[in-house]
Amino acid sequence: MTSRTWNSFWGSTFVKAPLRNGVGRYVQQLQRITFKFCKSSGSSQGTREYIEKELIEFARENPGVVVYLKPRRHRSSCLKAEYLNGGEEYISTHKQTYEEIKKWVEYLRTRSGYPVELLRKYQHTDHPSIQGAWTPWIHRDPIINIAEYPNEELSAAIKTEKTGTDQILELVERQKISGRANTSS
């Protein structure tokens, strides 16, 4: 299998997110979810149980998501999710329990709608730097990797140099003390 065939079949991309989502406010990407189920089949029992117990609460917590119920006779149950970017996802819930369906609904709710693809890199930029990616652990003492927590020494406040304000206040205090010594003699 050539790399061209592999990439077109599995998909390969850079990290991406919905444009500016979360800059002003977060916009949930799930637009609508459809529960397709049979009213009498035993294989749809978990879906019917989820609808009875959780669906009203799900709709209250996610007012931006339109929920459809589509009963179908003698058909397997499934979930259909539609996203703002036009993406759709189908999940078969045939013979799944109430808890499993609850997890699938949460999975669909938190997705972006982009297809699951192999990431070429964990970060991407149009203007790469020779310095590499910054992490909060760069220039840290490696002893913190093997330390046992809670650790008094590592939990103590970091001592820094005196600020300019602290130095001026210290000079003023010295002048006051030396001024008192000169006036008392």
Backbone as ProteinMPNN parsed JSONL, in Angstrom:
{"seq_chain_A": "MTSRTWNSFWGSTFVKAPLRNGVGRYVQQLQRITFKFCKSSGSSQGTREYIEKELIEFARENPGVVVYLKPRRHRSSCLKAEYLNGGEEYISTHKQTYEEIKKWVEYLRTRSGYPVELLRKYQHTDHPSIQGAWTPWIHRDPIINIAEYPNEELSAAIKTEKTGTDQILELVERQKISGRANTSS", "coords_chain_A": {"N_chain_A": [[0.855, -1.189, 0.0], [0.714, 2.092, -0.954], [1.914, 5.307, 0.242], [0.247, 7.331, -0.572], [-2.208, 6.054, -1.049], [-2.655, 5.089, 1.525], [-2.885, 7.506, 3.023], [-5.157, 8.663, 1.8], [-7.08, 6.829, 2.474], [-7.072, 6.453, 5.338], [-6.684, 9.027, 6.282], [-4.89, 11.945, 6.997], [-3.58, 14.611, 8.754], [-2.903, 17.986, 9.947], [-3.011, 19.385, 13.288], [-6.1, 20.836, 14.043], [-8.685, 23.203, 14.717], [-12.046, 24.406, 15.244], [-12.439, 27.586, 13.76], [-11.35, 30.256, 15.684], [-12.848, 29.437, 17.89], [-13.948, 29.805, 21.12], [-12.617, 32.157, 21.586], [-14.189, 34.511, 21.956], [-16.528, 33.385, 23.06], [-17.339, 30.008, 23.879], [-18.472, 27.847, 21.361], [-20.597, 25.259, 21.009], [-20.023, 22.444, 19.019], [-21.669, 20.355, 18.215], [-24.61, 20.065, 16.483], [-27.097, 18.798, 15.996], [-28.698, 15.853, 17.235], [-29.815, 12.613, 16.592], [-31.873, 10.089, 17.73], [-32.379, 6.901, 16.771], [-34.545, 4.23, 16.959], [-36.208, 1.133, 17.926], [-39.47, 0.624, 19.113], [-40.264, -1.743, 20.304], [-38.351, -3.78, 20.119], [-35.88, -5.833, 21.667], [-33.217, -5.245, 21.314], [-33.053, -2.527, 21.294], [-33.362, -1.697, 23.859], [-31.548, -0.399, 25.657], [-31.306, 2.13, 24.47], [-33.96, 3.089, 24.649], [-34.185, 3.177, 27.423], [-32.23, 5.126, 28.032], [-33.452, 7.334, 26.839], [-35.736, 7.617, 28.431], [-34.633, 8.137, 30.997], [-32.464, 10.045, 30.857], [-32.614, 11.874, 28.711], [-34.148, 14.291, 28.822], [-32.746, 15.788, 30.714], [-30.27, 15.988, 29.37], [-31.059, 17.58, 27.183], [-31.75, 19.937, 28.524], [-29.267, 20.741, 29.576], [-27.846, 21.212, 27.267], [-28.756, 23.457, 25.401], [-28.285, 24.347, 22.805], [-28.312, 22.194, 21.141], [-30.202, 20.317, 18.962], [-32.569, 17.836, 19.499], [-33.675, 14.839, 18.168], [-36.123, 12.264, 18.037], [-36.564, 9.198, 16.566], [-38.59, 6.778, 16.049], [-38.484, 3.474, 14.738], [-39.753, 0.642, 13.174], [-38.715, -2.655, 13.824], [-35.985, -2.267, 13.312], [-32.496, -1.735, 13.725], [-31.059, 0.018, 16.513], [-29.59, 3.324, 16.523], [-27.34, 6.155, 16.708], [-27.273, 9.388, 15.361], [-25.219, 12.009, 14.652], [-24.91, 15.454, 13.927], [-22.84, 18.078, 12.877], [-21.65, 21.53, 13.171], [-19.821, 22.102, 11.139], [-20.697, 20.615, 9.054], [-20.136, 17.954, 9.212], [-20.995, 14.506, 9.785], [-21.883, 11.801, 11.941], [-22.373, 8.4, 12.538], [-23.413, 6.061, 14.943], [-23.737, 2.798, 15.864], [-26.011, 1.492, 18.127], [-26.873, -0.977, 18.76], [-28.045, -3.451, 20.838], [-26.783, -2.292, 23.065], [-26.037, -1.154, 26.392], [-27.679, 1.062, 28.743], [-25.734, 2.654, 30.089], [-23.568, 2.525, 28.296], [-24.624, 3.837, 26.074], [-25.003, 6.336, 27.165], [-22.335, 7.125, 27.474], [-21.585, 7.211, 24.754], [-23.193, 9.3, 23.812], [-22.128, 11.442, 25.249], [-19.564, 11.412, 24.178], [-20.114, 12.1, 21.484], [-21.154, 14.647, 21.932], [-18.958, 16.146, 22.755], [-17.238, 16.176, 20.612], [-15.595, 17.683, 17.713], [-16.538, 17.474, 15.188], [-14.897, 17.159, 13.061], [-13.381, 14.634, 11.037], [-11.89, 11.667, 12.455], [-8.501, 11.527, 12.306], [-5.137, 10.658, 11.382], [-2.577, 12.324, 13.044], [-0.129, 14.411, 11.746], [1.768, 15.96, 13.052], [2.11, 17.035, 16.462], [1.921, 19.698, 16.903], [1.561, 22.621, 14.865], [2.833, 25.102, 12.726], [2.924, 27.931, 10.576], [5.22, 29.364, 10.431], [7.943, 28.117, 11.299], [10.141, 27.644, 14.168], [13.581, 27.528, 15.093], [14.079, 26.982, 17.676], [12.467, 25.132, 18.913], [9.665, 23.538, 20.585], [8.146, 25.173, 23.32], [7.855, 24.219, 26.702], [6.409, 24.045, 30.02], [8.288, 22.739, 31.525], [10.831, 23.177, 30.665], [14.154, 24.119, 31.402], [13.995, 23.41, 34.098], [14.811, 21.959, 37.261], [15.838, 18.6, 37.197], [15.344, 17.086, 39.465], [12.758, 17.315, 40.355], [11.341, 15.403, 39.023], [11.666, 12.993, 40.319], [11.0, 13.432, 42.912], [9.248, 13.038, 46.042], [5.955, 13.793, 46.773], [3.739, 15.407, 49.104], [6.262, 17.938, 49.17], [8.3, 19.744, 51.174], [10.507, 21.413, 50.563], [10.326, 21.847, 47.758], [7.822, 22.96, 47.674], [8.036, 25.396, 48.844], [8.027, 29.002, 48.684], [9.463, 30.629, 45.892], [12.542, 32.177, 46.166], [13.357, 35.375, 45.263], [15.335, 38.031, 43.782], [15.701, 41.204, 45.454], [13.232, 43.627, 44.832], [13.183, 46.833, 43.114], [11.578, 48.593, 44.565], [11.585, 47.381, 47.108], [14.294, 47.714, 47.754], [14.529, 50.526, 47.892], [12.77, 51.095, 50.015], [14.176, 49.838, 52.045], [16.496, 51.432, 52.132], [15.341, 53.856, 53.0], [14.481, 53.119, 55.569], [16.981, 52.631, 56.748], [18.037, 55.229, 56.707], [16.254, 56.488, 58.428], [16.828, 55.192, 60.802], [19.561, 55.842, 61.09], [19.278, 58.62, 61.206], [17.897, 58.935, 63.627], [19.826, 58.048, 65.352], [21.768, 60.024, 65.043], [20.398, 62.297, 65.977], [19.932, 61.696, 68.617], [22.413, 61.789, 69.845]], "CA_chain_A": [[0.0, 0.0, 0.0], [1.527, 3.296, -1.046], [1.544, 6.326, 1.232], [-0.891, 8.094, -1.115], [-3.404, 5.268, -0.769], [-2.855, 5.045, 2.978], [-3.374, 8.81, 3.47], [-6.518, 8.928, 1.342], [-7.993, 5.92, 3.151], [-7.143, 6.722, 6.785], [-6.687, 10.458, 6.562], [-3.706, 12.445, 7.682], [-3.751, 16.059, 8.794], [-2.305, 18.705, 11.057], [-3.96, 19.73, 14.333], [-6.962, 21.956, 13.671], [-9.83, 23.433, 15.586], [-12.953, 25.384, 14.631], [-11.816, 28.9, 13.741], [-11.571, 31.21, 16.77], [-13.816, 28.949, 18.862], [-13.495, 30.031, 22.475], [-11.999, 33.471, 21.738], [-15.203, 35.316, 22.636], [-17.245, 32.411, 23.87], [-17.256, 28.674, 23.291], [-19.645, 27.437, 20.604], [-20.638, 23.807, 20.932], [-20.023, 22.066, 17.611], [-22.779, 19.433, 17.939], [-25.773, 20.84, 16.097], [-28.291, 17.995, 16.269], [-28.487, 14.433, 17.476], [-31.028, 11.854, 16.317], [-31.937, 8.753, 18.312], [-33.214, 6.018, 15.968], [-34.73, 3.054, 17.796], [-37.454, 0.38, 17.778], [-40.236, 0.704, 20.362], [-40.541, -3.051, 20.904], [-37.227, -4.702, 20.016], [-34.998, -5.934, 22.825], [-31.905, -4.673, 21.0], [-33.134, -1.08, 21.509], [-33.709, -1.48, 25.267], [-30.656, 0.605, 26.239], [-31.662, 3.443, 23.914], [-35.236, 3.502, 25.257], [-33.89, 3.493, 28.827], [-31.552, 6.421, 28.042], [-34.449, 8.355, 26.507], [-36.606, 7.792, 29.597], [-33.935, 8.615, 32.194], [-31.449, 11.085, 30.704], [-32.737, 12.759, 27.555], [-34.644, 15.618, 29.221], [-31.615, 16.471, 31.364], [-29.311, 16.304, 28.302], [-31.589, 18.707, 26.416], [-31.652, 21.132, 29.374], [-27.861, 21.125, 29.715], [-27.305, 21.552, 25.952], [-29.854, 24.091, 24.667], [-27.92, 24.583, 21.417], [-28.368, 20.934, 20.404], [-31.558, 19.875, 18.643], [-32.676, 16.397, 19.731], [-34.766, 14.19, 17.453], [-36.397, 10.858, 18.313], [-37.114, 8.613, 15.352], [-38.893, 5.358, 16.23], [-38.553, 2.704, 13.496], [-40.115, -0.744, 13.478], [-37.855, -3.788, 13.486], [-34.697, -1.786, 12.82], [-31.464, -1.614, 14.748], [-30.964, 1.386, 17.041], [-28.331, 4.026, 16.243], [-27.276, 7.591, 16.969], [-26.744, 10.17, 14.252], [-24.827, 13.34, 15.117], [-24.59, 16.401, 12.868], [-22.015, 19.14, 13.443], [-21.711, 22.827, 12.505], [-18.982, 22.119, 9.943], [-21.304, 19.74, 8.058], [-19.769, 16.57, 9.462], [-21.996, 13.616, 10.369], [-21.333, 10.575, 12.489], [-23.349, 7.386, 12.918], [-22.922, 5.067, 15.888], [-24.719, 1.741, 16.096], [-26.212, 1.214, 19.555], [-27.549, -2.279, 18.776], [-27.827, -4.261, 22.054], [-25.917, -1.629, 24.036], [-26.709, -0.824, 27.647], [-27.959, 2.469, 29.043], [-24.476, 3.318, 30.423], [-22.769, 2.646, 27.083], [-25.233, 4.877, 25.244], [-24.699, 7.604, 27.837], [-20.95, 7.454, 27.119], [-21.543, 7.584, 23.343], [-23.792, 10.633, 23.665], [-21.126, 12.392, 25.755], [-18.501, 11.426, 23.164], [-20.59, 12.89, 20.343], [-21.353, 16.026, 22.375], [-17.673, 16.832, 22.928], [-16.474, 16.124, 19.356], [-15.593, 18.906, 16.915], [-17.169, 17.21, 13.909], [-13.879, 16.78, 12.094], [-13.16, 13.184, 11.079], [-10.721, 11.216, 13.205], [-7.42, 11.35, 11.338], [-3.783, 10.553, 11.894], [-1.93, 13.634, 13.137], [1.243, 14.423, 11.246], [2.56, 16.531, 14.135], [1.27, 17.45, 17.572], [1.709, 21.13, 16.754], [1.831, 23.052, 13.505], [2.916, 26.54, 12.534], [3.349, 28.322, 9.239], [6.53, 29.992, 10.584], [8.624, 27.303, 12.31], [11.268, 28.214, 14.892], [14.639, 26.55, 15.33], [14.22, 26.799, 19.115], [11.666, 24.009, 19.375], [8.438, 23.865, 21.31], [8.336, 25.513, 24.72], [6.99, 23.568, 27.692], [6.707, 24.6, 31.342], [9.343, 21.972, 32.199], [12.151, 23.56, 30.155], [15.014, 24.8, 32.382], [13.626, 23.029, 35.467], [15.702, 20.978, 37.866], [15.284, 17.256, 37.008], [15.03, 16.45, 40.747], [11.303, 17.317, 40.565], [10.773, 14.202, 38.409], [11.742, 11.841, 41.223], [10.671, 13.881, 44.267], [8.007, 12.544, 46.65], [5.102, 14.923, 47.13], [4.126, 16.8, 49.228], [7.663, 18.163, 49.435], [8.433, 21.075, 51.788], [11.51, 22.209, 49.864], [9.81, 22.253, 46.446], [6.577, 23.713, 47.848], [8.337, 26.716, 49.402], [8.004, 30.094, 47.721], [10.746, 30.849, 45.234], [13.176, 33.409, 46.626], [13.84, 36.174, 44.132], [16.113, 39.2, 44.185], [14.879, 42.312, 45.947], [12.767, 44.549, 43.799], [13.629, 48.214, 43.301], [10.774, 49.167, 45.646], [12.099, 46.848, 48.376], [15.592, 48.332, 48.02], [14.298, 51.924, 48.295], [12.202, 51.056, 51.371], [15.26, 49.479, 52.951], [17.335, 52.635, 52.287], [14.601, 54.816, 53.826], [14.552, 52.62, 56.95], [18.345, 52.866, 57.241], [18.187, 56.668, 56.948], [15.499, 56.812, 59.636], [17.588, 54.678, 61.955], [20.782, 56.647, 61.254], [18.828, 59.961, 61.61], [17.576, 58.859, 65.057], [21.095, 57.918, 66.084], [22.439, 61.323, 65.002], [19.666, 63.27, 66.804], [19.991, 61.348, 70.035], [23.732, 62.04, 70.437]], "C_chain_A": [[0.891, 1.239, 0.0], [1.067, 4.313, -0.013], [0.362, 7.153, 0.743], [-2.195, 7.36, -0.824], [-3.696, 5.258, 0.72], [-3.439, 6.352, 3.477], [-4.802, 9.064, 3.027], [-7.515, 8.016, 2.042], [-8.166, 6.291, 4.619], [-7.242, 8.195, 7.103], [-5.471, 10.849, 7.366], [-3.782, 13.964, 7.627], [-2.926, 16.665, 9.91], [-3.389, 18.983, 12.09], [-4.791, 20.914, 13.863], [-8.129, 22.024, 14.642], [-10.77, 24.386, 14.864], [-12.407, 26.794, 14.82], [-12.285, 29.789, 14.879], [-12.61, 30.736, 17.792], [-13.242, 29.108, 20.26], [-12.84, 31.382, 22.664], [-12.97, 34.406, 22.449], [-16.008, 34.466, 23.592], [-17.133, 31.078, 23.158], [-18.567, 28.348, 22.575], [-19.591, 25.924, 20.47], [-20.828, 23.386, 19.479], [-21.143, 21.088, 17.247], [-24.033, 20.248, 17.672], [-27.067, 20.084, 16.374], [-27.9, 16.546, 16.45], [-29.829, 13.724, 17.315], [-30.897, 10.467, 16.919], [-32.889, 7.935, 17.453], [-33.314, 4.701, 16.724], [-36.06, 2.373, 17.462], [-38.17, 0.395, 19.131], [-40.403, -0.64, 21.049], [-39.348, -3.999, 20.924], [-36.356, -4.669, 21.271], [-33.634, -5.322, 22.569], [-31.882, -3.152, 21.189], [-33.424, -0.72, 22.965], [-32.845, -0.386, 25.901], [-30.98, 2.008, 25.75], [-32.948, 3.956, 24.54], [-35.029, 3.901, 26.716], [-33.183, 4.845, 28.941], [-32.548, 7.544, 27.785], [-35.333, 8.647, 27.716], [-35.891, 8.478, 30.752], [-33.127, 9.892, 31.985], [-31.739, 12.146, 29.656], [-33.205, 14.161, 27.914], [-33.512, 16.422, 29.849], [-30.557, 16.872, 30.332], [-29.778, 17.525, 27.51], [-31.522, 20.006, 27.215], [-30.217, 21.648, 29.442], [-27.251, 21.6, 28.396], [-28.392, 22.202, 25.095], [-29.543, 24.356, 23.196], [-27.984, 23.341, 20.553], [-29.831, 20.559, 20.195], [-31.589, 18.359, 18.772], [-33.895, 15.872, 18.988], [-34.889, 12.748, 17.925], [-37.09, 10.29, 17.086], [-37.372, 7.125, 15.593], [-39.053, 4.673, 14.864], [-38.838, 1.254, 13.857], [-39.069, -1.718, 12.967], [-36.538, -3.358, 12.839], [-33.751, -1.638, 14.003], [-31.388, -0.167, 15.235], [-29.604, 1.991, 16.699], [-28.474, 5.488, 16.642], [-26.705, 8.267, 15.735], [-26.456, 11.565, 14.787], [-24.469, 14.195, 13.916], [-23.923, 17.61, 13.505], [-22.096, 20.411, 12.611], [-20.885, 22.883, 11.227], [-19.523, 21.205, 8.852], [-20.979, 18.274, 8.256], [-20.911, 15.797, 10.107], [-21.296, 12.391, 10.907], [-22.476, 9.67, 12.914], [-22.691, 6.418, 13.885], [-24.034, 4.057, 16.119], [-24.804, 1.48, 17.593], [-26.984, -0.091, 19.731], [-27.112, -3.082, 20.003], [-26.85, -3.616, 23.037], [-26.726, -1.228, 25.258], [-26.902, 0.686, 27.765], [-26.656, 3.238, 29.307], [-23.604, 3.519, 29.184], [-23.322, 3.757, 26.176], [-24.975, 6.254, 25.843], [-23.279, 8.06, 27.496], [-20.843, 7.882, 25.653], [-22.113, 8.972, 23.126], [-22.809, 11.699, 24.144], [-19.966, 12.52, 24.769], [-18.908, 12.299, 21.98], [-20.74, 14.361, 20.71], [-20.036, 16.798, 22.405], [-16.801, 16.808, 21.675], [-16.551, 17.458, 18.632], [-16.313, 18.716, 15.598], [-16.175, 16.889, 12.815], [-13.676, 15.268, 12.155], [-11.901, 12.846, 11.871], [-9.639, 10.87, 12.185], [-6.089, 11.224, 12.062], [-3.159, 11.943, 11.917], [-0.496, 13.529, 12.639], [2.197, 14.932, 12.312], [1.601, 16.904, 15.252], [1.071, 18.956, 17.61], [2.096, 21.509, 15.338], [1.894, 24.572, 13.472], [3.351, 26.817, 11.112], [4.738, 28.944, 9.26], [7.315, 29.234, 11.659], [9.827, 28.008, 12.925], [12.318, 27.135, 15.095], [14.784, 26.239, 16.814], [13.449, 25.599, 19.633], [10.471, 24.492, 20.171], [8.755, 24.147, 22.773], [7.379, 24.707, 25.567], [7.317, 24.174, 29.044], [7.84, 23.88, 32.061], [10.724, 22.276, 31.651], [12.87, 24.367, 31.24], [14.569, 24.539, 33.825], [14.612, 21.975, 35.959], [15.089, 19.586, 37.722], [14.934, 16.542, 38.314], [13.52, 16.4, 40.976], [10.634, 16.097, 39.935], [10.738, 13.02, 39.371], [11.371, 12.201, 42.662], [9.357, 13.261, 44.735], [7.214, 13.744, 47.128], [4.128, 14.517, 48.215], [5.577, 16.93, 49.694], [7.821, 19.59, 49.935], [9.382, 21.971, 50.992], [10.982, 22.722, 48.518], [8.534, 23.07, 46.546], [6.82, 25.126, 48.386], [8.324, 27.765, 48.295], [9.403, 30.311, 47.153], [11.301, 32.197, 45.676], [13.754, 34.13, 45.411], [14.682, 37.323, 44.67], [15.159, 40.284, 44.667], [14.474, 43.198, 44.785], [13.306, 45.939, 44.096], [12.88, 48.882, 44.443], [11.28, 48.697, 46.997], [13.435, 47.499, 48.737], [15.43, 49.779, 48.486], [13.733, 51.979, 49.711], [13.27, 50.723, 52.4], [16.19, 50.675, 53.188], [16.654, 53.667, 53.177], [14.654, 54.389, 55.284], [15.936, 52.858, 57.541], [18.558, 54.346, 57.564], [17.439, 57.084, 58.206], [16.276, 56.385, 60.868], [18.84, 55.521, 62.164], [20.426, 58.083, 61.66], [18.496, 59.997, 63.076], [18.856, 58.774, 65.881], [21.826, 59.255, 66.127], [21.733, 62.35, 65.904], [19.747, 62.948, 68.285], [21.357, 61.63, 70.639], [24.08, 63.475, 70.577]], "O_chain_A": [[1.735, 1.395, 0.882], [-0.028, 4.202, 0.538], [-0.439, 7.625, 1.549], [-3.175, 7.974, -0.402], [-4.846, 5.402, 1.134], [-4.383, 6.341, 4.266], [-5.59, 9.622, 3.79], [-8.68, 8.383, 2.194], [-9.294, 6.429, 5.092], [-7.838, 8.567, 8.114], [-5.078, 10.157, 8.305], [-4.024, 14.536, 6.564], [-2.326, 15.954, 10.715], [-4.573, 18.83, 11.792], [-4.248, 21.888, 13.342], [-8.498, 21.043, 15.287], [-10.341, 25.105, 13.962], [-11.964, 27.153, 15.912], [-13.481, 30.047, 15.022], [-13.195, 31.562, 18.492], [-12.161, 28.596, 20.548], [-12.524, 31.744, 23.797], [-12.605, 35.031, 23.445], [-16.151, 34.785, 24.773], [-16.86, 31.032, 21.959], [-19.647, 28.554, 23.129], [-18.655, 25.375, 19.889], [-21.699, 23.913, 18.787], [-21.526, 21.004, 16.08], [-24.472, 21.025, 18.519], [-28.018, 20.645, 16.918], [-26.907, 16.073, 15.896], [-30.849, 14.178, 17.835], [-29.93, 9.754, 16.654], [-34.082, 8.233, 17.402], [-32.295, 4.115, 17.09], [-36.923, 2.956, 16.806], [-37.542, 0.199, 20.171], [-40.659, -0.687, 22.252], [-39.352, -4.952, 21.704], [-36.129, -3.61, 21.857], [-32.957, -4.916, 23.514], [-30.808, -2.554, 21.24], [-33.703, 0.439, 23.271], [-33.369, 0.471, 26.613], [-30.933, 2.965, 26.523], [-33.029, 5.123, 24.922], [-35.636, 4.862, 27.188], [-33.492, 5.628, 29.839], [-32.496, 8.587, 28.437], [-35.642, 9.806, 27.991], [-36.485, 9.321, 31.425], [-33.111, 10.749, 32.869], [-31.156, 13.229, 29.712], [-32.698, 15.133, 27.354], [-33.343, 17.603, 29.548], [-30.006, 17.97, 30.407], [-28.976, 18.407, 27.203], [-31.265, 21.067, 26.645], [-29.982, 22.854, 29.372], [-26.248, 22.314, 28.403], [-28.9, 21.576, 24.165], [-30.467, 24.57, 22.411], [-27.737, 23.417, 19.349], [-30.604, 20.494, 21.151], [-30.733, 17.67, 18.217], [-35.004, 16.383, 19.148], [-33.884, 12.085, 18.184], [-38.089, 10.838, 16.621], [-36.487, 6.298, 15.371], [-39.677, 5.22, 13.954], [-38.212, 0.707, 14.765], [-38.601, -1.619, 11.832], [-36.043, -4.018, 11.925], [-34.181, -1.44, 15.14], [-31.624, 0.764, 14.465], [-28.602, 1.284, 16.596], [-29.575, 5.984, 16.881], [-25.754, 7.768, 15.133], [-27.349, 12.227, 15.316], [-23.806, 13.727, 12.991], [-24.372, 18.109, 14.537], [-22.56, 20.378, 11.471], [-21.219, 23.641, 10.317], [-18.873, 21.034, 7.821], [-21.501, 17.427, 7.531], [-21.695, 16.353, 10.876], [-20.249, 11.986, 10.402], [-23.426, 10.109, 13.563], [-21.551, 6.001, 13.679], [-25.14, 4.419, 16.521], [-23.785, 1.27, 18.25], [-27.669, -0.282, 20.736], [-25.924, -3.357, 20.173], [-26.158, -4.325, 23.768], [-27.932, -0.994, 25.178], [-26.355, 1.467, 26.985], [-26.486, 4.349, 28.807], [-22.97, 4.564, 29.035], [-22.558, 4.52, 25.586], [-24.753, 7.222, 25.116], [-23.047, 9.245, 27.258], [-20.098, 8.809, 25.334], [-21.572, 9.745, 22.335], [-22.674, 12.746, 23.51], [-19.448, 13.616, 24.554], [-18.131, 13.14, 21.528], [-20.478, 15.232, 19.881], [-20.016, 17.992, 22.105], [-15.712, 17.381, 21.687], [-17.443, 18.266, 18.89], [-16.667, 19.697, 14.946], [-16.557, 16.399, 11.753], [-13.789, 14.68, 13.231], [-10.966, 13.644, 11.945], [-9.841, 10.025, 11.313], [-5.948, 11.637, 13.213], [-3.205, 12.66, 10.917], [0.256, 12.655, 13.068], [3.301, 14.41, 12.466], [0.405, 17.072, 15.013], [0.157, 19.445, 18.274], [2.866, 20.805, 14.686], [1.095, 25.246, 14.121], [4.069, 26.018, 10.511], [5.377, 29.046, 8.213], [7.35, 29.664, 12.812], [10.454, 28.858, 12.292], [11.984, 25.96, 15.25], [15.53, 25.331, 17.182], [13.763, 25.095, 20.712], [10.29, 25.688, 20.399], [9.546, 23.434, 23.39], [6.219, 24.527, 25.198], [8.386, 24.761, 29.213], [8.309, 24.351, 33.097], [11.705, 21.697, 32.117], [12.259, 25.199, 31.911], [14.763, 25.397, 34.685], [15.17, 21.205, 35.176], [13.929, 19.396, 38.087], [14.29, 15.493, 38.279], [13.041, 15.537, 41.711], [9.491, 15.781, 40.266], [9.879, 12.147, 39.254], [11.427, 11.341, 43.541], [8.465, 12.992, 43.93], [7.749, 14.615, 47.814], [3.717, 13.357, 48.244], [6.055, 16.137, 50.505], [7.517, 20.541, 49.215], [9.095, 23.148, 50.772], [11.168, 23.891, 48.18], [8.191, 23.798, 45.615], [5.912, 25.957, 48.382], [8.574, 27.463, 47.129], [10.399, 30.187, 47.865], [10.629, 33.223, 45.578], [14.532, 33.566, 44.642], [14.731, 37.554, 45.878], [13.974, 40.286, 44.336], [15.263, 43.478, 43.882], [13.819, 46.198, 45.184], [13.466, 49.649, 45.206], [11.4, 49.491, 47.93], [13.678, 47.803, 49.905], [16.139, 50.208, 49.396], [14.157, 52.806, 50.519], [13.265, 51.267, 53.504], [16.624, 50.907, 54.317], [17.307, 54.288, 54.016], [14.855, 55.232, 56.158], [16.057, 53.244, 58.704], [19.182, 54.681, 58.571], [17.916, 57.926, 58.968], [16.369, 57.122, 61.849], [19.155, 55.88, 63.299], [21.194, 58.713, 62.388], [18.78, 60.997, 63.736], [18.956, 59.352, 66.963], [22.442, 59.588, 67.14], [22.396, 63.181, 66.525], [19.64, 63.846, 69.121], [21.459, 61.706, 71.863], [25.164, 63.802, 71.061]]}, "name": "protein", "num_of_chains": 1, "seq": "MTSRTWNSFWGSTFVKAPLRNGVGRYVQQLQRITFKFCKSSGSSQGTREYIEKELIEFARENPGVVVYLKPRRHRSSCLKAEYLNGGEEYISTHKQTYEEIKKWVEYLRTRSGYPVELLRKYQHTDHPSIQGAWTPWIHRDPIINIAEYPNEELSAAIKTEKTGTDQILELVERQKISGRANTSS"}
